[in-house]
């Protein structure tokens, strides 16, 4: 029921857009959000900030993973010659170390994802503000961010990027 209602609303919206598009003064613009997220200075700065913020922890995780792998490889080589009690103790130690490594990796990923979302939201907020200002200044009726197809003549991504990069 909800899906049908959304489809009806979308059809009505598209009908209104088509009717309005027939009018001479109807202006439509398209923004390539992927390009904004890759090329805007604020997005590049956010990416650099995240890389610097998480570089140390990432290196620690890589080092810990390499240490764990080396310990496991050594255990695999020595396992046939170890007494049963030592073998079990080393096996348990390796399992505990792996569990701790997986926990740290999970925490790192959660922290990184959270920070990426925070930085992304700032970029989106800034881009929406610039898009709205551009739409009002140039009297656009509609600006779309996602479309299956859009005629390149309606693409205003370059103008938005220029405005975003100019305004600090």
C-alpha positions as CSV (number, residue, x, y, z in Angstrom):
1,X,0.0,0.0,0.0
2,X,2.8,2.4,1.0
3,X,4.7,1.4,-2.2
4,X,1.7,2.2,-4.4
5,X,1.3,5.6,-2.7
6,X,4.9,6.5,-3.3
7,X,4.6,5.5,-7.0
8,X,1.5,7.6,-7.3
9,X,3.2,10.6,-5.7
10,X,6.3,10.1,-8.0
11,X,4.1,9.9,-11.1
12,X,2.3,13.1,-10.1
13,X,5.6,14.8,-9.5
14,X,6.9,13.7,-12.8
15,X,3.7,14.8,-14.5
16,X,4.1,18.3,-12.9
17,X,7.7,18.4,-13.9
18,X,6.9,17.5,-17.5
19,X,4.1,20.1,-17.7
20,X,6.4,22.7,-16.2
21,X,9.2,21.7,-18.4
22,X,7.1,22.7,-21.4
23,X,7.1,26.3,-20.1
24,X,10.0,28.4,-21.5
25,X,11.2,29.6,-18.1
26,X,11.5,26.3,-16.3
27,X,15.1,25.6,-15.4
28,X,16.4,22.2,-14.2
29,X,19.9,21.4,-13.0
30,X,21.7,18.2,-12.2
31,X,24.5,17.6,-9.7
32,X,26.9,14.7,-9.9
33,X,27.2,14.0,-6.1
34,X,30.1,11.5,-6.7
35,X,32.2,14.1,-8.4
36,X,31.4,16.6,-5.6
37,X,32.6,14.1,-3.0
38,X,35.8,13.4,-4.9
39,X,36.7,16.8,-6.3
40,X,35.6,19.4,-3.7
41,X,38.4,20.9,-1.6
42,X,36.4,20.3,1.5
43,X,36.0,16.6,0.7
44,X,39.7,16.2,-0.1
45,X,40.6,18.0,3.2
46,X,38.2,15.7,5.1
47,X,39.8,12.6,3.5
48,X,43.3,13.8,4.4
49,X,42.2,14.6,7.9
50,X,40.8,11.1,8.3
51,X,43.9,9.5,6.9
52,X,46.1,11.4,9.4
53,X,43.7,10.7,12.3
54,X,43.6,7.0,11.7
55,X,47.1,6.3,10.2
56,X,48.7,5.4,13.6
57,X,45.9,2.9,14.6
58,X,45.9,1.4,11.1
59,X,49.7,0.8,11.3
60,X,49.4,-0.7,14.7
61,X,46.7,-3.1,13.4
62,X,48.8,-4.1,10.4
63,X,51.8,-4.7,12.7
64,X,49.7,-6.7,15.2
65,X,48.3,-8.8,12.3
66,X,51.8,-9.5,10.9
67,X,53.1,-10.4,14.4
68,X,50.1,-12.8,14.9
69,X,50.7,-14.3,11.5
70,X,54.4,-14.9,12.2
71,X,53.5,-16.5,15.6
72,X,51.0,-18.7,13.9
73,X,53.5,-19.7,11.2
74,X,56.1,-20.5,13.8
75,X,53.6,-22.6,15.8
76,X,52.6,-24.5,12.7
77,X,56.3,-25.4,12.1
78,X,57.0,-26.3,15.7
79,X,53.7,-28.1,16.4
80,X,54.8,-31.6,15.5
81,X,57.7,-31.5,18.0
82,X,55.9,-29.8,20.9
83,X,54.7,-31.8,23.9
84,X,50.9,-31.9,24.1
85,X,50.6,-29.5,27.1
86,X,52.8,-26.9,25.3
87,X,50.9,-27.3,22.1
88,X,47.6,-26.7,23.8
89,X,48.9,-23.7,25.7
90,X,50.3,-22.1,22.6
91,X,47.1,-22.9,20.6
92,X,45.0,-21.2,23.3
93,X,47.4,-18.2,23.4
94,X,47.1,-17.8,19.6
95,X,43.3,-18.1,19.7
96,X,43.2,-15.4,22.5
97,X,45.6,-13.1,20.5
98,X,43.5,-13.6,17.3
99,X,40.3,-12.8,19.2
100,X,41.9,-9.6,20.6
101,X,43.1,-8.7,17.1
102,X,39.7,-9.1,15.6
103,X,38.2,-7.0,18.4
104,X,40.6,-4.2,17.8
105,X,40.1,-4.4,14.1
106,X,36.3,-4.2,14.5
107,X,36.6,-1.2,16.9
108,X,38.9,0.5,14.3
109,X,36.4,-0.1,11.5
110,X,33.5,1.2,13.7
111,X,35.4,4.3,14.7
112,X,36.6,5.0,11.1
113,X,33.1,4.5,9.7
114,X,31.6,6.8,12.3
115,X,34.2,9.6,11.6
116,X,33.8,9.1,7.8
117,X,30.0,9.6,8.3
118,X,30.6,12.8,10.4
119,X,33.0,14.3,7.8
120,X,30.7,13.2,4.9
121,X,27.8,14.9,6.6
122,X,29.7,18.2,6.8
123,X,30.6,18.0,3.1
124,X,27.0,17.2,2.2
125,X,25.7,20.1,4.4
126,X,28.2,22.5,2.7
127,X,27.3,21.3,-0.8
128,X,23.6,21.6,-0.1
129,X,24.0,25.1,1.1
130,X,26.0,26.1,-2.0
131,X,23.5,24.3,-4.3
132,X,20.6,26.2,-2.7
133,X,22.4,29.5,-3.1
134,X,23.2,28.7,-6.7
135,X,19.6,27.6,-7.4
136,X,18.3,30.9,-5.9
137,X,20.8,33.1,-7.6
138,X,20.3,31.5,-11.1
139,X,16.6,30.9,-10.6
140,X,16.6,27.1,-11.0
141,X,13.2,25.4,-10.5
142,X,14.6,22.0,-9.7
143,X,18.1,20.6,-9.0
144,X,18.5,16.8,-9.0
145,X,21.3,14.8,-7.4
146,X,20.4,11.3,-8.5
147,X,19.0,10.5,-12.0
148,X,19.3,7.5,-14.3
149,X,20.0,9.8,-17.2
150,X,20.4,13.6,-17.4
151,X,21.3,15.6,-20.5
152,X,24.8,17.0,-19.9
153,X,23.6,20.5,-20.7
154,X,21.8,20.4,-17.3
155,X,24.9,19.4,-15.4
156,X,25.9,22.2,-13.1
157,X,28.4,20.2,-11.0
158,X,31.3,22.3,-12.2
159,X,29.6,25.5,-11.1
160,X,28.8,24.0,-7.7
161,X,32.4,22.8,-7.3
162,X,33.8,26.2,-8.2
163,X,31.5,27.8,-5.7
164,X,32.3,25.3,-3.0
165,X,36.1,25.6,-3.6
166,X,35.9,29.4,-3.6
167,X,33.9,29.7,-0.4
168,X,35.8,28.7,2.8
